[in-house]
């Protein structure tokens, strides 16, 4: 039963994310992770959802859990690098970019995403001031 339940939660989380219901997807991914805490795909998608919501520290935690379970996921490293860039953690960002590239990610794509996120962050800081 729990095998089917976690998968149902996970798939509903994916469908919710695709439909733009990101907060709902977080709930489903968290429920799936409670049942199946050794699944890196659940944590990866949870990280993407948190990232979409701008909850970068939560996203970093989720990507880290995914990486700890599957250290070959270049996308998890790349997305974590983008989150680190957003919170101005340059050293961690650069380390994750290097690892992502060593695992097959395209460096120019990650660097462009990091540039875009840094620009977005600067604009947000200007609005606050």
N, C-alpha and C positions, 0 to 999 in steps of 0.2 A: 504493500500500500504506500509506504513512504517513498518508494522508488518512483511510483507514478505521480505522487503528490508534488514532490520537488520539481519534477519535469513539467508538470502542469503549471505550477507557479512560474517557473523559468520561462516557459513559452508564452504565458500571459504577460509576463514582464516585457518580453521582446515585442509582442503585439502592441502593448500599451505605449512603449517607446516609439514604435513606428507611427502610431496614431497621434503622437505629440503629447501623450499623457505621461509626462516624465515623472512627476511625483508619484503617480500610481505605479509606474514601472519600478521605482525604488522599493516600494512596499513589497511587491511580488518578488523581486530579486533578494531582498532581505529575508523573506519567508523561505525562499528556496535555499538560501545559504544556511539557515538554521537547521534545515533537514539534511542538507548535503554540503557540509563545510569543507570538504576536500575537493570541490569542483572549481578549478581556476576560471572557467568560462563564466560562471555565475558572478564571481568577484570582478572580472573584467567588465562585464556589462553593467554591473552596479557602479563601477568607477566611471564608465562613460555617462551613465545617467546623472551621477553627482556632478560630473564635469559640466554637463549641459545645464544644470541648475546653478552653476557658479559656486558650488560647494567644493572648492579645490582641496581642502585638507581631508575631507571625507573621500574624495576621489583618489587622492594620493594613498590613503590607507587601503582602499579597495584594490587599487592597482598593485600595491605592495603585496597584499594577500594573494592576488592572482600570480604575481611573479614568484612568490615563495613556493607556490604549488606547481608552477610551470615556468621555469627560468628561460625558456626559449621563445616566449611570445614577444616579438619585437614591437608589436602595437602597444602592449602594456607599458613597455619602457618609453616608447615615443609619447604616449598620452601622459604618462607621469612626468616626463620632461616638460611638456606644455603646461601642466599644472604647476610645476616648480617655477617655471618662468612667470606665471601669473602672480605667484606669491613672492616674487623677487628672490628666489633661492637659486642664484646663478650656478653655484658649484654643483648642486644636485641636478640641475637642468643639464649642464654640460656632460656630467657623468652618464646620465640616462641616454642622452643623444648618442654618445660613443657606444654604449652597450647596444642600443637599438640598431645602430648601423652595423655593428659587428654581427648582429643576428639577422641581417638582411633588409632592414628598413632603408629607405632612400633618404640620405642626409639632407638634400636640398628641400625636400618636402617638409621634413620636421623643422628645419631652420625657418622656413617660410611661415609655418604655423606658429612658431615661437615669436617671430617678428610681429605677426598679426595680433597675437595675444598681448604682447608687450605694448603695442600701439593702443589697443583697446584699454588696457590698464591705465596708461597715461591719460587718455581722454576721461576715464572715470575719475581719476584723481583730480584733474582740472575742474570737473564739474563740482566736486565736493568743496573745492577752495573758492 
